[in-house]
Amino acid sequence: MTLAASPPRSRPGLLLVLLAGAQFLVVLNTSIVNVALPAIGQDLGLTPTGLTWIVNAYLIAFGALLPLGGRLTDLLGHRTAFLAGLFVFAAGSLAASLSAGPTTLIAARAAQGIGAALLSPASLAILLAHWPPGPARSKALGTWGAASAAGGAAGVLLSGVLTSTLGWWAIFAISALLALPGLITAPLLLAQGEREPAARLDVPGALTVTAGLTLLVYGLGAKDATPLPDVVLPAAGMLLLSALVPIERRAKDPLLPPSLLRNRSIATGNLLMLLLGAVWVATFFFLPLYQQKILGYTPLEAGLTQLPLAAALMAASWGAGRLRGTLLPGLLVLAAGLLWLARLPSDGAFLLDLLGPSLLIGAGLGLAFVPLTALGIEGAEPRHAGIAGGLINTSRQVGGALGLAVLTTLATPAAGRATPALATLAHGYRRALAATALIALLAAAGAAIHLLRGRNRTLTAAAAPSVHS
């Protein structure tokens, strides 16, 4: 049985606002705690290790549960999954704002991540169901991508403003408040969408992929947090993920349908999104560090000076939904901006040394992100839209964790050299940014190969009739 998938045709604009708003909230909460961490630590008596859990509880729950959230979207129906995800996210946000101790705050952040892991693939699945392939879907994806960029930028700014005026509790209260209109309007705008009522949840597959991703993301993002060597947890995570292959082969209703894994576009899109995720997270990690530790910016100044990058990212994401062929140019522009940024002097000025590369990086990320998202879901059957959306988001999250772990290690060895501390730090950050540019170039090479293969297949198909005539 397949339930109706189309909303009232008179309200596609409102539906897109709802979906973009949900994605805005998901991304907002990846960055909104950063500036508030010192205040949270002071009020709740958290150690630096404890503070990392305020960030990691959300990121780990979100990243590890995305495949399961995507599959549940297909099994439960888009409307049910969206509303459940938004409700859990809002409840977690409200609980976080009322938290009086570290344990309740960390648990509330994990609840936010659980809700986000259901909400994000559900919103993307709804978008795919209501906007068919073509220019209309591309425009909708552009708006959805611009909302992602806006969420990242707004997180930094809102964190500073709300923490300094109302207190750190307000950064979580604002998320609960912003979720309220969605909870009211979603039942009116959403139809249930396609689902697989006869299919069952692949419990062994779900447990394996969730445990594997948890160990991988936590092991990469929380170094020195356990007495074990740093390599143990990521290796255990990879071992569990490799065990997923035989488990899925035996499953009657596999968590990852074979048709998705055999789809060349989906496989390529996820591989390239893995690389873009590494570039995205590393850039937003090392750039504020360079600004504050090397250039002497305050946290608020660092946030404000990233506004041009965020604006360029939003504009490029919106434009990528209305233009064709932006993937390869976007990755090349991104690499150029990162190479420029890697030459940033220790006494650099914003207008002369930061503004130019920031605009290129923002434009490149936006031009690449939207077509990569479209590539990662291209050809997915409507009944598998949820898991396709969960998979492409997982690739971005895992790519970010992998990239940050490798690039942080790359930036560290410079500390052993007999040079002044400031110069050592600057050298390490520049090395990491240069390596990030190389990752962008690697993604560009992969995109070029994919485009050439697609062009060759098109030419072969066009020539086929003349061969047999």
C-alpha positions as CSV (number, residue, x, y, z in Angstrom):
1,M,0.0,0.0,0.0
2,T,1.3,3.5,-0.9
3,L,-0.1,6.5,0.7
4,A,-0.6,9.8,-1.1
5,A,2.5,11.8,-1.4
6,S,1.4,15.2,-2.6
7,P,0.5,18.2,-0.4
8,P,-2.1,20.7,-1.5
9,R,-0.7,22.3,-4.7
10,S,-1.6,25.8,-3.5
11,R,1.0,25.7,-0.7
12,P,4.3,24.5,-2.1
13,G,6.0,27.7,-0.9
14,L,4.9,27.2,2.7
15,L,6.0,23.5,2.5
16,L,9.5,24.6,1.3
17,V,9.7,27.1,4.2
18,L,8.8,24.3,6.6
19,L,11.5,21.9,5.2
20,A,14.2,24.6,5.0
21,G,13.4,25.7,8.5
22,A,13.8,22.2,9.8
23,Q,17.2,21.9,8.2
24,F,18.1,25.3,9.6
25,L,17.4,24.1,13.1
26,V,19.4,20.9,12.6
27,V,22.5,22.8,11.4
28,L,22.0,25.6,13.9
29,N,22.5,23.3,16.8
30,T,25.9,22.0,15.5
31,S,27.4,25.4,16.2
32,I,25.2,27.3,18.6
33,V,26.9,26.0,21.7
34,N,30.5,26.9,20.8
35,V,30.7,30.5,22.1
36,A,28.5,29.6,25.1
37,L,30.8,26.8,26.4
38,P,32.8,28.9,28.9
39,A,29.6,30.2,30.5
40,I,28.1,26.7,30.6
41,G,31.3,25.3,32.2
42,Q,31.3,28.1,34.8
43,D,27.7,27.7,35.8
44,L,27.6,23.9,35.9
45,G,31.2,23.2,37.1
46,L,32.2,21.3,34.0
47,T,35.8,20.3,33.2
48,P,37.1,20.8,29.7
49,T,36.5,17.1,29.0
50,G,32.9,17.5,30.3
51,L,32.4,20.5,28.0
52,T,33.3,18.5,25.0
53,W,30.3,16.3,25.7
54,I,28.0,19.3,25.3
55,V,29.1,19.3,21.7
56,N,29.7,15.6,21.1
57,A,26.4,14.4,22.6
58,Y,24.6,16.1,19.8
59,L,27.0,15.3,17.0
60,I,27.5,11.6,17.9
61,A,23.8,10.9,18.3
62,F,23.0,12.8,15.1
63,G,25.8,11.2,13.0
64,A,25.4,7.7,14.3
65,L,21.6,7.5,14.0
66,L,21.2,9.1,10.5
67,P,21.0,5.8,8.6
68,L,18.4,4.4,11.1
69,G,16.5,7.7,10.9
70,G,16.4,7.5,7.1
71,R,15.2,3.9,7.1
72,L,12.5,4.7,9.7
73,T,11.4,7.5,7.5
74,D,10.7,5.0,4.7
75,L,9.0,2.5,7.1
76,L,6.9,4.9,9.1
77,G,6.0,7.5,6.4
78,H,7.4,10.9,5.8
79,R,4.8,12.8,7.8
80,T,5.1,10.6,10.9
81,A,8.9,10.6,10.8
82,F,9.1,14.4,10.4
83,L,6.7,15.1,13.2
84,A,8.3,12.6,15.5
85,G,11.8,14.0,14.8
86,L,10.7,17.6,15.3
87,F,8.9,16.8,18.5
88,V,11.9,15.0,20.0
89,F,14.2,17.8,18.9
90,A,11.9,20.4,20.4
91,A,11.6,18.5,23.7
92,G,15.3,18.0,23.9
93,S,15.8,21.7,23.3
94,L,13.4,22.7,26.0
95,A,15.0,20.2,28.4
96,A,18.4,21.6,27.7
97,S,17.2,25.2,28.4
98,L,15.9,24.0,31.8
99,S,18.9,21.9,32.7
100,A,20.3,22.5,36.2
101,G,23.2,20.0,36.0
102,P,25.7,18.6,33.5
103,T,24.0,15.1,33.3
104,T,20.6,16.5,32.3
105,L,22.1,18.9,29.8
106,I,24.2,16.2,28.1
107,A,21.2,13.9,28.0
108,A,19.1,16.7,26.5
109,R,21.7,17.4,23.8
110,A,21.7,13.7,22.9
111,A,17.9,13.9,22.6
112,Q,18.3,16.8,20.2
113,G,20.7,14.7,18.1
114,I,18.2,11.8,18.1
115,G,15.4,14.1,16.9
116,A,17.7,15.7,14.3
117,A,18.7,12.2,12.9
118,L,15.0,11.6,12.1
119,L,14.1,15.1,11.1
120,S,16.9,15.7,8.6
121,P,16.4,12.7,6.3
122,A,12.6,13.1,6.6
123,S,12.7,16.7,5.4
124,L,14.9,15.7,2.4
125,A,12.6,12.7,1.6
126,I,9.6,15.0,1.6
127,L,11.4,17.4,-0.7
128,L,12.1,14.6,-3.1
129,A,8.5,13.3,-3.0
130,H,7.0,16.7,-3.7
131,W,9.4,18.2,-6.2
132,P,10.0,15.8,-9.2
133,P,13.5,15.7,-10.9
134,G,14.2,18.8,-12.9
135,P,14.5,22.6,-12.4
136,A,11.8,22.7,-9.7
137,R,13.7,20.2,-7.5
138,S,17.0,21.9,-8.1
139,K,15.6,25.2,-6.9
140,A,14.1,23.6,-3.9
141,L,17.4,21.9,-3.1
142,G,19.1,25.3,-3.5
143,T,16.8,26.8,-0.9
144,W,17.3,23.8,1.4
145,G,21.1,24.2,1.0
146,A,21.0,27.9,1.7
147,A,19.1,27.1,4.9
148,S,21.9,24.8,6.0
149,A,24.4,27.6,5.4
150,A,22.3,30.1,7.3
151,G,22.0,27.7,10.3
152,G,25.8,27.4,10.6
153,A,26.3,31.2,10.5
154,A,23.3,32.0,12.8
155,G,24.6,29.5,15.4
156,V,27.8,31.5,16.0
157,L,26.1,34.8,16.1
158,L,23.1,33.8,18.2
159,S,25.4,32.0,20.7
160,G,27.4,35.1,21.4
161,V,24.4,37.5,21.5
162,L,22.1,35.3,23.6
163,T,24.8,34.2,26.0
164,S,25.9,37.7,26.7
165,T,22.4,39.1,27.2
166,L,20.1,36.4,28.5
167,G,22.4,33.6,29.5
168,W,23.4,30.3,28.0
169,W,20.0,28.7,28.6
170,A,18.6,31.0,25.9
171,I,20.5,29.3,23.1
172,F,18.5,26.1,23.7
173,A,15.2,27.9,24.4
174,I,15.4,29.7,21.0
175,S,15.6,26.2,19.3
176,A,12.5,25.1,21.1
177,L,10.7,28.3,20.2
178,L,11.7,28.1,16.5
179,A,10.4,24.4,16.4
180,L,6.9,25.4,17.6
181,P,5.6,26.9,14.3
182,G,6.7,23.7,12.5
183,L,4.9,21.5,15.0
184,I,1.7,23.5,14.4
185,T,1.9,23.8,10.6
186,A,3.4,20.4,9.6
187,P,0.2,18.4,10.2
188,L,-1.6,20.8,7.8
189,L,1.0,20.8,5.1
190,L,2.3,17.2,5.0
191,A,0.8,14.1,3.5
192,Q,2.1,10.8,4.8
193,G,4.2,10.1,1.7
194,E,5.3,6.7,0.5
195,R,6.2,3.9,3.0
196,E,6.8,0.2,3.1
197,P,4.2,-1.1,5.5
198,A,5.0,-4.8,4.7
199,A,8.8,-4.3,5.3
200,R,10.4,-4.8,8.7
201,L,13.2,-2.9,10.3
202,D,16.5,-4.7,9.9
203,V,17.4,-4.7,13.6
204,P,20.9,-6.4,13.3
205,G,21.8,-4.0,10.5
206,A,20.5,-1.0,12.5
207,L,22.4,-2.0,15.6
208,T,25.6,-2.7,13.7
209,V,25.7,0.6,11.7
210,T,24.7,2.7,14.7
211,A,27.3,1.1,17.0
212,G,30.0,1.3,14.3
213,L,29.3,4.9,13.5
214,T,29.2,5.8,17.2
215,L,32.6,4.2,17.9
216,L,34.0,5.8,14.7
217,V,32.7,9.3,15.3
218,Y,33.4,9.3,19.0
219,G,36.8,7.8,18.6
220,L,37.8,10.4,16.0
221,G,36.3,13.4,17.7
222,A,37.2,12.7,21.4
223,K,40.9,11.9,21.4
224,D,42.5,11.2,24.8
225,A,39.0,10.9,26.4
226,T,39.6,7.2,27.3
227,P,42.7,5.4,28.5
228,L,42.7,3.4,25.2
229,P,45.1,4.3,22.4
230,D,43.5,6.7,20.0
231,V,43.3,4.2,17.2
232,V,41.3,1.5,19.1
233,L,37.8,3.0,19.0
234,P,37.9,4.1,15.3
235,A,39.3,0.7,14.4
236,A,36.5,-1.1,16.3
237,G,34.0,1.2,14.5
238,M,35.4,0.3,11.1
239,L,35.4,-3.4,12.0
240,L,31.7,-3.2,12.9
241,L,30.9,-1.3,9.7
242,S,32.7,-3.9,7.6
243,A,30.6,-6.6,9.3
244,L,27.5,-4.8,7.9
245,V,28.1,-6.3,4.4
246,P,27.4,-9.9,5.3
247,I,24.6,-8.9,7.6
248,E,22.9,-6.9,4.9
249,R,23.2,-9.8,2.4
250,R,21.3,-12.1,4.7
251,A,18.6,-9.5,5.7
252,K,15.1,-9.9,4.2
253,D,14.6,-6.1,4.3
254,P,18.1,-4.6,4.6
255,L,18.7,-1.3,6.2
256,L,20.7,-0.3,3.1
257,P,18.8,-1.6,0.0
258,P,21.1,-3.1,-2.6
259,S,19.6,-0.9,-5.3
260,L,21.0,2.1,-3.5
261,L,24.5,0.7,-3.2
262,R,24.6,-0.4,-6.9
263,N,23.5,3.1,-8.1
264,R,26.6,4.8,-9.5
265,S,25.3,8.3,-8.9
266,I,24.5,7.6,-5.3
267,A,27.8,5.9,-4.7
268,T,29.8,8.7,-6.3
269,G,27.7,11.4,-4.5
270,N,28.3,9.9,-1.1
271,L,32.1,9.4,-1.7
272,L,32.5,13.0,-2.8
273,M,30.3,14.3,0.0
274,L,32.6,12.4,2.4
275,L,35.5,14.6,1.0
276,L,33.4,17.8,1.1
277,G,32.4,17.1,4.7
278,A,36.1,16.9,5.6
279,V,36.7,20.2,3.9
280,W,33.6,21.9,5.4
281,V,34.3,20.9,9.0
282,A,38.0,21.5,8.9
283,T,37.6,25.0,7.4
284,F,35.2,26.1,10.1
285,F,37.4,24.6,12.8
286,F,40.8,26.0,11.8
287,L,39.7,29.5,10.5
288,P,38.2,30.7,13.9
289,L,41.3,29.2,15.7
290,Y,43.6,31.2,13.4
291,Q,41.6,34.3,13.9
292,Q,41.6,34.1,17.6
293,K,45.0,32.6,18.5
294,I,47.1,34.1,15.7
295,L,45.3,37.3,14.7
296,G,44.0,38.1,18.3
297,Y,40.3,38.3,17.4
298,T,37.7,38.0,20.2
299,P,35.1,35.3,19.7
300,L,32.5,37.8,18.6
301,E,34.9,39.4,16.1
302,A,35.7,36.0,14.8
303,G,32.0,35.3,14.3
304,L,31.3,38.6,12.7
305,T,34.2,38.3,10.2
306,Q,32.8,35.0,9.0
307,L,29.6,36.6,7.9
308,P,30.9,37.3,4.3
309,L,31.8,33.6,4.0
310,A,28.3,32.6,5.3
311,A,26.6,35.1,3.0
312,A,28.6,33.8,0.0
313,L,27.7,30.2,0.9
314,M,24.0,31.1,1.2
315,A,24.0,33.0,-2.1
316,A,25.9,30.2,-3.9
317,S,23.7,27.5,-2.5
318,W,20.6,29.4,-3.7
319,G,22.2,30.0,-7.1
320,A,23.4,26.4,-7.5
321,G,19.7,25.4,-7.5
322,R,19.1,27.6,-10.5
323,L,22.2,26.9,-12.5
324,R,23.6,23.7,-14.1
325,G,27.1,22.3,-13.9
326,T,28.2,24.0,-10.7
327,L,29.8,21.0,-9.0
328,L,33.3,21.0,-10.6
329,P,33.6,24.8,-10.8
330,G,32.5,25.0,-7.2
331,L,35.1,22.5,-6.0
332,L,37.9,24.3,-7.9
333,V,36.8,27.7,-6.5
334,L,36.8,26.1,-3.1
335,A,40.3,24.8,-3.5
336,A,41.6,28.1,-4.8
337,G,40.1,29.9,-1.7
338,L,41.7,27.4,0.7
339,L,45.1,27.7,-1.0
340,W,44.8,31.5,-0.7
341,L,43.8,31.2,3.0
342,A,46.8,28.8,3.6
343,R,49.1,31.8,2.8
344,L,47.5,33.9,5.5
345,P,50.3,35.9,7.3
346,S,50.5,36.0,11.1
347,D,49.8,39.7,11.0
348,G,47.1,39.5,8.3
349,A,44.4,42.2,7.9
350,F,40.8,41.2,7.3
351,L,40.2,43.3,4.2
352,L,43.5,42.4,2.5
353,D,44.1,38.8,3.6
354,L,40.8,37.3,4.8
355,L,37.9,38.7,2.9
356,G,38.9,37.4,-0.6
357,P,39.5,33.8,0.4
358,S,36.5,33.8,2.6
359,L,34.2,34.8,-0.3
360,L,35.8,32.1,-2.6
361,I,35.4,29.4,0.1
362,G,31.8,30.3,0.8
363,A,31.0,30.4,-2.9
364,G,32.8,27.1,-3.6
365,L,31.0,25.3,-0.7
366,G,27.6,26.5,-1.8
367,L,28.2,25.7,-5.5
368,A,29.3,22.1,-4.7
369,F,27.0,21.2,-1.8
370,V,23.7,21.4,-3.6
371,P,24.6,19.4,-6.7
372,L,26.4,16.8,-4.5
373,T,23.2,16.4,-2.4
374,A,21.3,16.0,-5.6
375,L,23.8,13.4,-7.0
376,G,23.7,11.4,-3.7
377,I,19.9,10.9,-4.0
378,E,19.7,10.7,-7.8
379,G,17.8,7.6,-9.0
380,A,16.6,6.5,-5.5
381,E,13.2,5.0,-5.6
382,P,10.5,7.0,-3.7
383,R,10.1,4.3,-1.1
384,H,13.9,4.6,-0.4
385,A,14.0,8.4,-0.3
386,G,14.5,8.5,3.5
387,I,17.5,6.1,3.6
388,A,19.0,7.9,0.6
389,G,18.7,11.2,2.5
390,G,20.1,9.7,5.7
391,L,23.0,8.2,3.8
392,I,24.1,11.4,2.1
393,N,23.9,13.3,5.5
394,T,25.9,10.5,7.1
395,S,28.6,10.8,4.6
396,R,28.9,14.5,5.3
397,Q,29.1,13.9,9.1
398,V,31.5,11.0,9.0
399,G,33.7,12.9,6.4
400,G,33.8,15.8,8.8
401,A,34.9,13.6,11.7
402,L,37.5,11.8,9.6
403,G,38.9,14.9,8.0
404,L,39.2,16.8,11.3
405,A,41.0,13.9,13.0
406,V,43.5,13.6,10.2
407,L,44.1,17.4,9.7
408,T,44.3,18.1,13.4
409,T,47.1,15.5,13.6
410,L,48.8,17.1,10.6
411,A,48.7,20.5,12.2
412,T,50.2,19.2,15.5
413,P,53.8,18.0,14.6
414,A,54.9,21.5,13.9
415,A,54.8,22.1,17.6
416,G,58.0,20.2,18.1
417,R,60.1,22.6,16.1
418,A,62.4,25.1,17.7
419,T,60.4,28.2,16.6
420,P,58.4,30.8,18.5
421,A,55.0,29.4,19.8
422,L,52.9,31.8,17.8
423,A,54.8,31.1,14.6
424,T,54.5,27.3,15.3
425,L,50.7,27.5,15.7
426,A,50.4,29.6,12.5
427,H,52.5,27.2,10.6
428,G,50.4,24.2,11.8
429,Y,47.1,25.9,10.9
430,R,48.5,26.8,7.5
431,R,49.6,23.2,6.9
432,A,46.1,22.0,7.8
433,L,44.4,24.5,5.5
434,A,46.7,23.6,2.6
435,A,45.9,19.9,3.1
436,T,42.2,20.8,3.1
437,A,42.7,22.5,-0.3
438,L,44.3,19.2,-1.6
439,I,41.2,17.3,-0.4
440,A,39.0,19.7,-2.3
441,L,41.2,19.1,-5.4
442,L,40.8,15.4,-4.9
443,A,37.0,15.8,-4.8
444,A,37.2,17.9,-8.0
445,A,39.2,15.1,-9.7
446,G,36.5,12.6,-8.7
447,A,33.7,15.0,-10.0
448,A,35.6,15.4,-13.3
449,I,35.8,11.6,-13.7
450,H,32.1,11.2,-12.9
451,L,31.2,13.9,-15.4
452,L,33.4,12.4,-18.2
453,R,31.9,8.9,-17.6
454,G,28.4,10.4,-17.8
455,R,29.2,12.2,-21.0
456,N,30.7,9.1,-22.6
457,R,27.6,7.1,-21.6
458,T,25.4,9.8,-23.2
459,L,27.4,9.8,-26.4
460,T,27.3,6.0,-26.6
461,A,23.6,5.9,-26.1
462,A,23.1,8.6,-28.8
463,A,25.2,6.6,-31.2
464,A,23.6,3.3,-30.6
465,P,20.6,3.7,-33.0
466,S,22.9,4.5,-35.9
467,V,25.0,1.4,-35.3
468,H,22.0,-0.9,-35.7
469,S,20.4,1.0,-38.5
